Amino acid sequence: SYSKELVWVRKSDYYPLKIEFYGKKNVLLKVLLNEEIEEIQDIPTSKRMIMTTVETGAKTELILERLEYHIKLGDKVLTKEGLKKD
């Protein structure tokens, strides 16, 4: 868990552009950047997210190539068996 988070938001729709995560003694631990923000089905969505660990400089990047909202799932999908990985 983090002791505090600072969030930069876009004024037009309050979408988070940058989040700083702090640990004990207000030490900056990680920074999340939301980039390539597009409207997908009328929902602002970051298609590229980069999380950086400040101490090591290590980065994790998530790129969304395809995303759909409001998909109807069958009743069998949300069961223990349906959620198991192959």
PyMOL Python script that loads the backbone (N, CA, C, O; Angstrom):
from pymol import cmd

cmd.read_pdbstr("""\
ATOM      1  N   SER A   1       0.847  -1.182   0.000  1.00  0.00           N
ATOM      2  CA  SER A   1       0.000   0.000   0.000  1.00  0.00           C
ATOM      3  C   SER A   1       0.890   1.243   0.000  1.00  0.00           C
ATOM      4  O   SER A   1       2.069   1.184   0.349  1.00  0.00           O
ATOM      5  N   TYR A   2       0.313   2.332  -0.387  1.00  0.00           N
ATOM      6  CA  TYR A   2       1.049   3.595  -0.483  1.00  0.00           C
ATOM      7  C   TYR A   2       0.517   4.561   0.566  1.00  0.00           C
ATOM      8  O   TYR A   2      -0.658   4.518   0.931  1.00  0.00           O
ATOM      9  N   SER A   3       1.398   5.429   1.044  1.00  0.00           N
ATOM     10  CA  SER A   3       0.974   6.397   2.058  1.00  0.00           C
ATOM     11  C   SER A   3       0.194   7.546   1.439  1.00  0.00           C
ATOM     12  O   SER A   3      -0.670   8.137   2.086  1.00  0.00           O
ATOM     13  N   LYS A   4       0.506   7.865   0.166  1.00  0.00           N
ATOM     14  CA  LYS A   4      -0.278   8.894  -0.520  1.00  0.00           C
ATOM     15  C   LYS A   4      -0.074   8.762  -2.015  1.00  0.00           C
ATOM     16  O   LYS A   4       0.900   8.171  -2.480  1.00  0.00           O
ATOM     17  N   GLU A   5      -1.018   9.329  -2.758  1.00  0.00           N
ATOM     18  CA  GLU A   5      -0.947   9.361  -4.216  1.00  0.00           C
ATOM     19  C   GLU A   5      -1.276  10.775  -4.670  1.00  0.00           C
ATOM     20  O   GLU A   5      -2.213  11.395  -4.167  1.00  0.00           O
ATOM     21  N   LEU A   6      -0.503  11.278  -5.619  1.00  0.00           N
ATOM     22  CA  LEU A   6      -0.796  12.565  -6.242  1.00  0.00           C
ATOM     23  C   LEU A   6      -1.260  12.284  -7.660  1.00  0.00           C
ATOM     24  O   LEU A   6      -0.606  11.546  -8.397  1.00  0.00           O
ATOM     25  N   VAL A   7      -2.387  12.869  -8.041  1.00  0.00           N
ATOM     26  CA  VAL A   7      -2.979  12.582  -9.337  1.00  0.00           C
ATOM     27  C   VAL A   7      -3.125  13.869 -10.141  1.00  0.00           C
ATOM     28  O   VAL A   7      -3.670  14.862  -9.657  1.00  0.00           O
ATOM     29  N   TRP A   8      -2.629  13.836 -11.379  1.00  0.00           N
ATOM     30  CA  TRP A   8      -2.823  14.930 -12.325  1.00  0.00           C
ATOM     31  C   TRP A   8      -3.983  14.525 -13.214  1.00  0.00           C
ATOM     32  O   TRP A   8      -3.952  13.450 -13.813  1.00  0.00           O
ATOM     33  N   VAL A   9      -5.008  15.364 -13.312  1.00  0.00           N
ATOM     34  CA  VAL A   9      -6.178  15.021 -14.102  1.00  0.00           C
ATOM     35  C   VAL A   9      -6.400  16.048 -15.208  1.00  0.00           C
ATOM     36  O   VAL A   9      -6.061  17.224 -15.073  1.00  0.00           O
ATOM     37  N   ARG A  10      -6.974  15.569 -16.294  1.00  0.00           N
ATOM     38  CA  ARG A  10      -7.323  16.437 -17.411  1.00  0.00           C
ATOM     39  C   ARG A  10      -8.612  17.183 -17.046  1.00  0.00           C
ATOM     40  O   ARG A  10      -9.591  16.571 -16.619  1.00  0.00           O
ATOM     41  N   LYS A  11      -8.602  18.482 -17.216  1.00  0.00           N
ATOM     42  CA  LYS A  11      -9.757  19.294 -16.809  1.00  0.00           C
ATOM     43  C   LYS A  11     -11.031  18.946 -17.565  1.00  0.00           C
ATOM     44  O   LYS A  11     -12.120  18.977 -16.993  1.00  0.00           O
ATOM     45  N   SER A  12     -10.907  18.621 -18.822  1.00  0.00           N
ATOM     46  CA  SER A  12     -12.089  18.424 -19.656  1.00  0.00           C
ATOM     47  C   SER A  12     -12.968  17.257 -19.207  1.00  0.00           C
ATOM     48  O   SER A  12     -14.191  17.327 -19.326  1.00  0.00           O
ATOM     49  N   ASP A  13     -12.361  16.191 -18.696  1.00  0.00           N
ATOM     50  CA  ASP A  13     -13.144  15.012 -18.318  1.00  0.00           C
ATOM     51  C   ASP A  13     -12.631  14.320 -17.048  1.00  0.00           C
ATOM     52  O   ASP A  13     -13.095  13.238 -16.691  1.00  0.00           O
ATOM     53  N   TYR A  14     -11.680  14.953 -16.381  1.00  0.00           N
ATOM     54  CA  TYR A  14     -11.114  14.434 -15.130  1.00  0.00           C
ATOM     55  C   TYR A  14     -10.391  13.104 -15.305  1.00  0.00           C
ATOM     56  O   TYR A  14     -10.282  12.321 -14.362  1.00  0.00           O
ATOM     57  N   TYR A  15      -9.907  12.859 -16.491  1.00  0.00           N
ATOM     58  CA  TYR A  15      -9.168  11.614 -16.736  1.00  0.00           C
ATOM     59  C   TYR A  15      -7.775  11.731 -16.120  1.00  0.00           C
ATOM     60  O   TYR A  15      -7.101  12.742 -16.321  1.00  0.00           O
ATOM     61  N   PRO A  16      -7.328  10.715 -15.372  1.00  0.00           N
ATOM     62  CA  PRO A  16      -5.995  10.784 -14.740  1.00  0.00           C
ATOM     63  C   PRO A  16      -4.879  10.645 -15.780  1.00  0.00           C
ATOM     64  O   PRO A  16      -4.817   9.650 -16.502  1.00  0.00           O
ATOM     65  N   LEU A  17      -4.011  11.636 -15.848  1.00  0.00           N
ATOM     66  CA  LEU A  17      -2.906  11.626 -16.803  1.00  0.00           C
ATOM     67  C   LEU A  17      -1.625  11.078 -16.185  1.00  0.00           C
ATOM     68  O   LEU A  17      -0.829  10.413 -16.847  1.00  0.00           O
ATOM     69  N   LYS A  18      -1.447  11.374 -14.903  1.00  0.00           N
ATOM     70  CA  LYS A  18      -0.230  10.958 -14.205  1.00  0.00           C
ATOM     71  C   LYS A  18      -0.579  10.720 -12.739  1.00  0.00           C
ATOM     72  O   LYS A  18      -1.338  11.477 -12.134  1.00  0.00           O
ATOM     73  N   ILE A  19      -0.006   9.647 -12.178  1.00  0.00           N
ATOM     74  CA  ILE A  19      -0.202   9.368 -10.758  1.00  0.00           C
ATOM     75  C   ILE A  19       1.163   9.070 -10.138  1.00  0.00           C
ATOM     76  O   ILE A  19       1.905   8.221 -10.631  1.00  0.00           O
ATOM     77  N   GLU A  20       1.484   9.771  -9.060  1.00  0.00           N
ATOM     78  CA  GLU A  20       2.704   9.492  -8.296  1.00  0.00           C
ATOM     79  C   GLU A  20       2.309   8.737  -7.032  1.00  0.00           C
ATOM     80  O   GLU A  20       1.372   9.124  -6.334  1.00  0.00           O
ATOM     81  N   PHE A  21       3.031   7.661  -6.744  1.00  0.00           N
ATOM     82  CA  PHE A  21       2.762   6.814  -5.583  1.00  0.00           C
ATOM     83  C   PHE A  21       3.887   6.981  -4.572  1.00  0.00           C
ATOM     84  O   PHE A  21       5.057   6.791  -4.902  1.00  0.00           O
ATOM     85  N   TYR A  22       3.531   7.337  -3.334  1.00  0.00           N
ATOM     86  CA  TYR A  22       4.511   7.598  -2.293  1.00  0.00           C
ATOM     87  C   TYR A  22       4.431   6.546  -1.199  1.00  0.00           C
ATOM     88  O   TYR A  22       3.356   6.039  -0.878  1.00  0.00           O
ATOM     89  N   GLY A  23       5.590   6.228  -0.632  1.00  0.00           N
ATOM     90  CA  GLY A  23       5.674   5.303   0.485  1.00  0.00           C
ATOM     91  C   GLY A  23       5.843   6.054   1.788  1.00  0.00           C
ATOM     92  O   GLY A  23       5.520   7.236   1.897  1.00  0.00           O
ATOM     93  N   LYS A  24       6.349   5.348   2.758  1.00  0.00           N
ATOM     94  CA  LYS A  24       6.593   5.954   4.072  1.00  0.00           C
ATOM     95  C   LYS A  24       7.574   7.113   3.932  1.00  0.00           C
ATOM     96  O   LYS A  24       8.432   7.110   3.050  1.00  0.00           O
ATOM     97  N   LYS A  25       7.440   8.083   4.791  1.00  0.00           N
ATOM     98  CA  LYS A  25       8.297   9.275   4.814  1.00  0.00           C
ATOM     99  C   LYS A  25       8.216  10.067   3.508  1.00  0.00           C
ATOM    100  O   LYS A  25       9.170  10.746   3.128  1.00  0.00           O
ATOM    101  N   ASN A  26       7.073   9.975   2.824  1.00  0.00           N
ATOM    102  CA  ASN A  26       6.829  10.716   1.580  1.00  0.00           C
ATOM    103  C   ASN A  26       7.886  10.485   0.509  1.00  0.00           C
ATOM    104  O   ASN A  26       8.248  11.409  -0.218  1.00  0.00           O
ATOM    105  N   VAL A  27       8.380   9.259   0.411  1.00  0.00           N
ATOM    106  CA  VAL A  27       9.361   8.907  -0.614  1.00  0.00           C
ATOM    107  C   VAL A  27       8.603   8.475  -1.877  1.00  0.00           C
ATOM    108  O   VAL A  27       7.749   7.590  -1.826  1.00  0.00           O
ATOM    109  N   LEU A  28       8.927   9.108  -3.001  1.00  0.00           N
ATOM    110  CA  LEU A  28       8.304   8.754  -4.269  1.00  0.00           C
ATOM    111  C   LEU A  28       8.778   7.375  -4.693  1.00  0.00           C
ATOM    112  O   LEU A  28       9.978   7.151  -4.849  1.00  0.00           O
ATOM    113  N   LEU A  29       7.833   6.438  -4.883  1.00  0.00           N
ATOM    114  CA  LEU A  29       8.174   5.066  -5.234  1.00  0.00           C
ATOM    115  C   LEU A  29       7.936   4.762  -6.711  1.00  0.00           C
ATOM    116  O   LEU A  29       8.800   4.195  -7.380  1.00  0.00           O
ATOM    117  N   LYS A  30       6.757   5.142  -7.217  1.00  0.00           N
ATOM    118  CA  LYS A  30       6.394   4.798  -8.593  1.00  0.00           C
ATOM    119  C   LYS A  30       5.652   5.952  -9.247  1.00  0.00           C
ATOM    120  O   LYS A  30       5.054   6.797  -8.580  1.00  0.00           O
ATOM    121  N   VAL A  31       5.711   5.961 -10.587  1.00  0.00           N
ATOM    122  CA  VAL A  31       4.987   6.964 -11.366  1.00  0.00           C
ATOM    123  C   VAL A  31       4.259   6.244 -12.497  1.00  0.00           C
ATOM    124  O   VAL A  31       4.862   5.466 -13.236  1.00  0.00           O
ATOM    125  N   LEU A  32       2.953   6.508 -12.628  1.00  0.00           N
ATOM    126  CA  LEU A  32       2.152   5.950 -13.706  1.00  0.00           C
ATOM    127  C   LEU A  32       1.798   7.061 -14.678  1.00  0.00           C
ATOM    128  O   LEU A  32       1.279   8.102 -14.276  1.00  0.00           O
ATOM    129  N   LEU A  33       2.080   6.841 -15.965  1.00  0.00           N
ATOM    130  CA  LEU A  33       1.699   7.780 -17.015  1.00  0.00           C
ATOM    131  C   LEU A  33       0.658   7.123 -17.907  1.00  0.00           C
ATOM    132  O   LEU A  33       0.845   5.997 -18.366  1.00  0.00           O
ATOM    133  N   ASN A  34      -0.434   7.826 -18.149  1.00  0.00           N
ATOM    134  CA  ASN A  34      -1.467   7.368 -19.080  1.00  0.00           C
ATOM    135  C   ASN A  34      -1.301   8.168 -20.363  1.00  0.00           C
ATOM    136  O   ASN A  34      -1.406   9.394 -20.356  1.00  0.00           O
ATOM    137  N   GLU A  35      -1.043   7.476 -21.456  1.00  0.00           N
ATOM    138  CA  GLU A  35      -0.796   8.130 -22.734  1.00  0.00           C
ATOM    139  C   GLU A  35      -1.718   7.569 -23.802  1.00  0.00           C
ATOM    140  O   GLU A  35      -2.408   6.573 -23.583  1.00  0.00           O
ATOM    141  N   GLU A  36      -1.722   8.216 -24.957  1.00  0.00           N
ATOM    142  CA  GLU A  36      -2.548   7.788 -26.093  1.00  0.00           C
ATOM    143  C   GLU A  36      -3.998   7.589 -25.659  1.00  0.00           C
ATOM    144  O   GLU A  36      -4.574   6.519 -25.855  1.00  0.00           O
ATOM    145  N   ILE A  37      -4.570   8.615 -25.076  1.00  0.00           N
ATOM    146  CA  ILE A  37      -5.932   8.553 -24.564  1.00  0.00           C
ATOM    147  C   ILE A  37      -6.898   8.782 -25.722  1.00  0.00           C
ATOM    148  O   ILE A  37      -6.819   9.782 -26.436  1.00  0.00           O
ATOM    149  N   GLU A  38      -7.806   7.833 -25.884  1.00  0.00           N
ATOM    150  CA  GLU A  38      -8.793   7.881 -26.955  1.00  0.00           C
ATOM    151  C   GLU A  38     -10.176   7.595 -26.390  1.00  0.00           C
ATOM    152  O   GLU A  38     -10.315   6.970 -25.339  1.00  0.00           O
ATOM    153  N   GLU A  39     -11.183   8.055 -27.093  1.00  0.00           N
ATOM    154  CA  GLU A  39     -12.566   7.717 -26.749  1.00  0.00           C
ATOM    155  C   GLU A  39     -12.884   6.361 -27.373  1.00  0.00           C
ATOM    156  O   GLU A  39     -12.838   6.211 -28.594  1.00  0.00           O
ATOM    157  N   ILE A  40     -13.198   5.396 -26.554  1.00  0.00           N
ATOM    158  CA  ILE A  40     -13.619   4.083 -27.026  1.00  0.00           C
ATOM    159  C   ILE A  40     -15.034   3.870 -26.502  1.00  0.00           C
ATOM    160  O   ILE A  40     -15.253   3.778 -25.294  1.00  0.00           O
ATOM    161  N   GLN A  41     -15.976   3.794 -27.408  1.00  0.00           N
ATOM    162  CA  GLN A  41     -17.387   3.675 -27.042  1.00  0.00           C
ATOM    163  C   GLN A  41     -17.789   4.789 -26.067  1.00  0.00           C
ATOM    164  O   GLN A  41     -18.487   4.548 -25.082  1.00  0.00           O
ATOM    165  N   ASP A  42     -17.337   6.001 -26.360  1.00  0.00           N
ATOM    166  CA  ASP A  42     -17.629   7.208 -25.563  1.00  0.00           C
ATOM    167  C   ASP A  42     -16.996   7.195 -24.172  1.00  0.00           C
ATOM    168  O   ASP A  42     -17.424   7.949 -23.298  1.00  0.00           O
ATOM    169  N   ILE A  43     -15.986   6.352 -23.952  1.00  0.00           N
ATOM    170  CA  ILE A  43     -15.304   6.279 -22.662  1.00  0.00           C
ATOM    171  C   ILE A  43     -13.836   6.631 -22.876  1.00  0.00           C
ATOM    172  O   ILE A  43     -13.152   5.956 -23.646  1.00  0.00           O
ATOM    173  N   PRO A  44     -13.329   7.687 -22.202  1.00  0.00           N
ATOM    174  CA  PRO A  44     -11.904   7.999 -22.335  1.00  0.00           C
ATOM    175  C   PRO A  44     -11.079   6.814 -21.842  1.00  0.00           C
ATOM    176  O   PRO A  44     -11.309   6.294 -20.751  1.00  0.00           O
ATOM    177  N   THR A  45     -10.118   6.398 -22.660  1.00  0.00           N
ATOM    178  CA  THR A  45      -9.348   5.195 -22.360  1.00  0.00           C
ATOM    179  C   THR A  45      -7.892   5.401 -22.737  1.00  0.00           C
ATOM    180  O   THR A  45      -7.591   5.847 -23.844  1.00  0.00           O
ATOM    181  N   SER A  46      -6.994   5.080 -21.828  1.00  0.00           N
ATOM    182  CA  SER A  46      -5.566   5.144 -22.114  1.00  0.00           C
ATOM    183  C   SER A  46      -5.152   3.866 -22.835  1.00  0.00           C
ATOM    184  O   SER A  46      -5.318   2.765 -22.309  1.00  0.00           O
ATOM    185  N   LYS A  47      -4.616   4.018 -24.032  1.00  0.00           N
ATOM    186  CA  LYS A  47      -4.178   2.848 -24.787  1.00  0.00           C
ATOM    187  C   LYS A  47      -2.722   2.506 -24.502  1.00  0.00           C
ATOM    188  O   LYS A  47      -2.229   1.469 -24.944  1.00  0.00           O
ATOM    189  N   ARG A  48      -2.029   3.377 -23.762  1.00  0.00           N
ATOM    190  CA  ARG A  48      -0.632   3.117 -23.389  1.00  0.00           C
ATOM    191  C   ARG A  48      -0.419   3.616 -21.963  1.00  0.00           C
ATOM    192  O   ARG A  48      -0.590   4.800 -21.674  1.00  0.00           O
ATOM    193  N   MET A  49      -0.044   2.697 -21.080  1.00  0.00           N
ATOM    194  CA  MET A  49       0.212   3.029 -19.683  1.00  0.00           C
ATOM    195  C   MET A  49       1.627   2.595 -19.321  1.00  0.00           C
ATOM    196  O   MET A  49       2.046   1.484 -19.644  1.00  0.00           O
ATOM    197  N   ILE A  50       2.352   3.471 -18.655  1.00  0.00           N
ATOM    198  CA  ILE A  50       3.739   3.173 -18.289  1.00  0.00           C
ATOM    199  C   ILE A  50       3.900   3.396 -16.786  1.00  0.00           C
ATOM    200  O   ILE A  50       3.674   4.496 -16.281  1.00  0.00           O
ATOM    201  N   MET A  51       4.294   2.337 -16.082  1.00  0.00           N
ATOM    202  CA  MET A  51       4.567   2.432 -14.651  1.00  0.00           C
ATOM    203  C   MET A  51       6.078   2.354 -14.466  1.00  0.00           C
ATOM    204  O   MET A  51       6.721   1.408 -14.922  1.00  0.00           O
ATOM    205  N   THR A  52       6.635   3.352 -13.796  1.00  0.00           N
ATOM    206  CA  THR A  52       8.080   3.411 -13.565  1.00  0.00           C
ATOM    207  C   THR A  52       8.370   3.317 -12.079  1.00  0.00           C
ATOM    208  O   THR A  52       7.770   4.027 -11.273  1.00  0.00           O
ATOM    209  N   THR A  53       9.299   2.431 -11.720  1.00  0.00           N
ATOM    210  CA  THR A  53       9.792   2.356 -10.348  1.00  0.00           C
ATOM    211  C   THR A  53      10.947   3.345 -10.238  1.00  0.00           C
ATOM    212  O   THR A  53      11.965   3.197 -10.915  1.00  0.00           O
ATOM    213  N   VAL A  54      10.790   4.337  -9.399  1.00  0.00           N
ATOM    214  CA  VAL A  54      11.739   5.446  -9.336  1.00  0.00           C
ATOM    215  C   VAL A  54      13.136   4.983  -8.945  1.00  0.00           C
ATOM    216  O   VAL A  54      14.113   5.394  -9.572  1.00  0.00           O
ATOM    217  N   GLU A  55      13.254   4.149  -7.937  1.00  0.00           N
ATOM    218  CA  GLU A  55      14.568   3.741  -7.415  1.00  0.00           C
ATOM    219  C   GLU A  55      15.424   3.021  -8.455  1.00  0.00           C
ATOM    220  O   GLU A  55      16.627   3.267  -8.551  1.00  0.00           O
ATOM    221  N   THR A  56      14.810   2.138  -9.227  1.00  0.00           N
ATOM    222  CA  THR A  56      15.584   1.329 -10.169  1.00  0.00           C
ATOM    223  C   THR A  56      15.469   1.812 -11.610  1.00  0.00           C
ATOM    224  O   THR A  56      16.304   1.479 -12.450  1.00  0.00           O
ATOM    225  N   GLY A  57      14.434   2.596 -11.893  1.00  0.00           N
ATOM    226  CA  GLY A  57      14.188   3.017 -13.261  1.00  0.00           C
ATOM    227  C   GLY A  57      13.494   1.949 -14.096  1.00  0.00           C
ATOM    228  O   GLY A  57      13.281   2.140 -15.293  1.00  0.00           O
ATOM    229  N   ALA A  58      13.142   0.833 -13.477  1.00  0.00           N
ATOM    230  CA  ALA A  58      12.446  -0.248 -14.192  1.00  0.00           C
ATOM    231  C   ALA A  58      11.074   0.237 -14.637  1.00  0.00           C
ATOM    232  O   ALA A  58      10.398   0.976 -13.921  1.00  0.00           O
ATOM    233  N   LYS A  59      10.674  -0.190 -15.831  1.00  0.00           N
ATOM    234  CA  LYS A  59       9.388   0.234 -16.378  1.00  0.00           C
ATOM    235  C   LYS A  59       8.565  -0.969 -16.820  1.00  0.00           C
ATOM    236  O   LYS A  59       9.091  -1.964 -17.319  1.00  0.00           O
ATOM    237  N   THR A  60       7.274  -0.844 -16.623  1.00  0.00           N
ATOM    238  CA  THR A  60       6.321  -1.807 -17.155  1.00  0.00           C
ATOM    239  C   THR A  60       5.380  -1.022 -18.054  1.00  0.00           C
ATOM    240  O   THR A  60       4.813  -0.007 -17.649  1.00  0.00           O
ATOM    241  N   GLU A  61       5.224  -1.508 -19.278  1.00  0.00           N
ATOM    242  CA  GLU A  61       4.380  -0.811 -20.242  1.00  0.00           C
ATOM    243  C   GLU A  61       3.232  -1.718 -20.658  1.00  0.00           C
ATOM    244  O   GLU A  61       3.431  -2.885 -20.996  1.00  0.00           O
ATOM    245  N   LEU A  62       2.031  -1.160 -20.627  1.00  0.00           N
ATOM    246  CA  LEU A  62       0.839  -1.886 -21.052  1.00  0.00           C
ATOM    247  C   LEU A  62       0.270  -1.160 -22.260  1.00  0.00           C
ATOM    248  O   LEU A  62      -0.032   0.031 -22.190  1.00  0.00           O
ATOM    249  N   ILE A  63       0.126  -1.879 -23.366  1.00  0.00           N
ATOM    250  CA  ILE A  63      -0.422  -1.307 -24.588  1.00  0.00           C
ATOM    251  C   ILE A  63      -1.698  -2.061 -24.941  1.00  0.00           C
ATOM    252  O   ILE A  63      -1.689  -3.282 -25.097  1.00  0.00           O
ATOM    253  N   LEU A  64      -2.782  -1.328 -25.062  1.00  0.00           N
ATOM    254  CA  LEU A  64      -4.056  -1.924 -25.442  1.00  0.00           C
ATOM    255  C   LEU A  64      -4.204  -1.830 -26.954  1.00  0.00           C
ATOM    256  O   LEU A  64      -4.236  -0.734 -27.513  1.00  0.00           O
ATOM    257  N   GLU A  65      -4.294  -2.957 -27.600  1.00  0.00           N
ATOM    258  CA  GLU A  65      -4.469  -2.966 -29.045  1.00  0.00           C
ATOM    259  C   GLU A  65      -5.933  -3.043 -29.428  1.00  0.00           C
ATOM    260  O   GLU A  65      -6.347  -2.507 -30.456  1.00  0.00           O
ATOM    261  N   ARG A  66      -6.711  -3.708 -28.597  1.00  0.00           N
ATOM    262  CA  ARG A  66      -8.142  -3.863 -28.876  1.00  0.00           C
ATOM    263  C   ARG A  66      -8.885  -3.904 -27.553  1.00  0.00           C
ATOM    264  O   ARG A  66      -8.488  -4.616 -26.630  1.00  0.00           O
ATOM    265  N   LEU A  67      -9.952  -3.145 -27.463  1.00  0.00           N
ATOM    266  CA  LEU A  67     -10.722  -3.091 -26.230  1.00  0.00           C
ATOM    267  C   LEU A  67     -12.177  -2.802 -26.573  1.00  0.00           C
ATOM    268  O   LEU A  67     -12.468  -1.956 -27.419  1.00  0.00           O
ATOM    269  N   GLU A  68     -13.083  -3.504 -25.915  1.00  0.00           N
ATOM    270  CA  GLU A  68     -14.508  -3.267 -26.076  1.00  0.00           C
ATOM    271  C   GLU A  68     -15.137  -3.193 -24.695  1.00  0.00           C
ATOM    272  O   GLU A  68     -14.821  -3.986 -23.809  1.00  0.00           O
ATOM    273  N   TYR A  69     -16.025  -2.234 -24.527  1.00  0.00           N
ATOM    274  CA  TYR A  69     -16.790  -2.111 -23.298  1.00  0.00           C
ATOM    275  C   TYR A  69     -18.193  -2.681 -23.523  1.00  0.00           C
ATOM    276  O   TYR A  69     -18.623  -2.883 -24.659  1.00  0.00           O
ATOM    277  N   HIS A  70     -18.884  -2.930 -22.434  1.00  0.00           N
ATOM    278  CA  HIS A  70     -20.294  -3.334 -22.446  1.00  0.00           C
ATOM    279  C   HIS A  70     -20.522  -4.641 -23.202  1.00  0.00           C
ATOM    280  O   HIS A  70     -21.513  -4.786 -23.917  1.00  0.00           O
ATOM    281  N   ILE A  71     -19.616  -5.575 -23.043  1.00  0.00           N
ATOM    282  CA  ILE A  71     -19.766  -6.878 -23.680  1.00  0.00           C
ATOM    283  C   ILE A  71     -20.628  -7.760 -22.777  1.00  0.00           C
ATOM    284  O   ILE A  71     -20.397  -7.849 -21.571  1.00  0.00           O
ATOM    285  N   LYS A  72     -21.605  -8.396 -23.367  1.00  0.00           N
ATOM    286  CA  LYS A  72     -22.455  -9.299 -22.594  1.00  0.00           C
ATOM    287  C   LYS A  72     -21.744 -10.646 -22.455  1.00  0.00           C
ATOM    288  O   LYS A  72     -21.303 -11.248 -23.433  1.00  0.00           O
ATOM    289  N   LEU A  73     -21.653 -11.088 -21.212  1.00  0.00           N
ATOM    290  CA  LEU A  73     -21.023 -12.371 -20.924  1.00  0.00           C
ATOM    291  C   LEU A  73     -22.099 -13.373 -20.529  1.00  0.00           C
ATOM    292  O   LEU A  73     -23.063 -13.031 -19.846  1.00  0.00           O
ATOM    293  N   GLY A  74     -21.924 -14.584 -20.959  1.00  0.00           N
ATOM    294  CA  GLY A  74     -22.860 -15.631 -20.563  1.00  0.00           C
ATOM    295  C   GLY A  74     -22.713 -15.958 -19.092  1.00  0.00           C
ATOM    296  O   GLY A  74     -21.676 -15.685 -18.487  1.00  0.00           O
ATOM    297  N   ASP A  75     -23.741 -16.537 -18.523  1.00  0.00           N
ATOM    298  CA  ASP A  75     -23.726 -16.890 -17.102  1.00  0.00           C
ATOM    299  C   ASP A  75     -22.598 -17.854 -16.746  1.00  0.00           C
ATOM    300  O   ASP A  75     -22.118 -17.848 -15.612  1.00  0.00           O
ATOM    301  N   LYS A  76     -22.170 -18.676 -17.692  1.00  0.00           N
ATOM    302  CA  LYS A  76     -21.150 -19.680 -17.413  1.00  0.00           C
ATOM    303  C   LYS A  76     -19.749 -19.091 -17.331  1.00  0.00           C
ATOM    304  O   LYS A  76     -18.844 -19.729 -16.793  1.00  0.00           O
ATOM    305  N   VAL A  77     -19.556 -17.890 -17.854  1.00  0.00           N
ATOM    306  CA  VAL A  77     -18.229 -17.275 -17.837  1.00  0.00           C
ATOM    307  C   VAL A  77     -17.815 -16.921 -16.413  1.00  0.00           C
ATOM    308  O   VAL A  77     -16.652 -17.098 -16.051  1.00  0.00           O
ATOM    309  N   LEU A  78     -18.737 -16.428 -15.607  1.00  0.00           N
ATOM    310  CA  LEU A  78     -18.409 -15.986 -14.259  1.00  0.00           C
ATOM    311  C   LEU A  78     -18.657 -17.065 -13.217  1.00  0.00           C
ATOM    312  O   LEU A  78     -19.245 -16.802 -12.169  1.00  0.00           O
ATOM    313  N   THR A  79     -18.215 -18.257 -13.504  1.00  0.00           N
ATOM    314  CA  THR A  79     -18.225 -19.355 -12.547  1.00  0.00           C
ATOM    315  C   THR A  79     -16.770 -19.744 -12.280  1.00  0.00           C
ATOM    316  O   THR A  79     -15.865 -19.316 -12.996  1.00  0.00           O
ATOM    317  N   LYS A  80     -16.557 -20.547 -11.258  1.00  0.00           N
ATOM    318  CA  LYS A  80     -15.182 -20.996 -10.989  1.00  0.00           C
ATOM    319  C   LYS A  80     -14.596 -21.718 -12.191  1.00  0.00           C
ATOM    320  O   LYS A  80     -13.434 -21.513 -12.543  1.00  0.00           O
ATOM    321  N   GLU A  81     -15.391 -22.551 -12.808  1.00  0.00           N
ATOM    322  CA  GLU A  81     -14.905 -23.301 -13.975  1.00  0.00           C
ATOM    323  C   GLU A  81     -14.641 -22.369 -15.161  1.00  0.00           C
ATOM    324  O   GLU A  81     -13.659 -22.526 -15.887  1.00  0.00           O
ATOM    325  N   GLY A  82     -15.532 -21.404 -15.338  1.00  0.00           N
ATOM    326  CA  GLY A  82     -15.382 -20.477 -16.453  1.00  0.00           C
ATOM    327  C   GLY A  82     -14.190 -19.555 -16.337  1.00  0.00           C
ATOM    328  O   GLY A  82     -13.657 -19.095 -17.347  1.00  0.00           O
ATOM    329  N   LEU A  83     -13.762 -19.277 -15.104  1.00  0.00           N
ATOM    330  CA  LEU A  83     -12.646 -18.376 -14.864  1.00  0.00           C
ATOM    331  C   LEU A  83     -11.293 -19.069 -14.852  1.00  0.00           C
ATOM    332  O   LEU A  83     -10.258 -18.402 -14.842  1.00  0.00           O
ATOM    333  N   LYS A  84     -11.284 -20.389 -14.854  1.00  0.00           N
ATOM    334  CA  LYS A  84     -10.027 -21.139 -14.846  1.00  0.00           C
ATOM    335  C   LYS A  84      -9.297 -20.937 -16.146  1.00  0.00           C
ATOM    336  O   LYS A  84      -9.900 -20.862 -17.217  1.00  0.00           O
ATOM    337  N   LYS A  85      -7.967 -20.848 -16.033  1.00  0.00           N
ATOM    338  CA  LYS A  85      -7.132 -20.727 -17.234  1.00  0.00           C
ATOM    339  C   LYS A  85      -6.863 -22.095 -17.812  1.00  0.00           C
ATOM    340  O   LYS A  85      -6.760 -23.077 -17.078  1.00  0.00           O
ATOM    341  N   ASP A  86      -6.750 -22.162 -19.109  1.00  0.00           N
ATOM    342  CA  ASP A  86      -6.413 -23.427 -19.782  1.00  0.00           C
ATOM    343  C   ASP A  86      -4.932 -23.724 -19.647  1.00  0.00           C
ATOM    344  O   ASP A  86      -4.459 -24.744 -20.148  1.00  0.00           O
TER     345      ASP A  86
END
""", "prot")
cmd.dss("prot")
cmd.show_as("cartoon", "prot")
cmd.util.cbc("prot")
cmd.orient("prot")
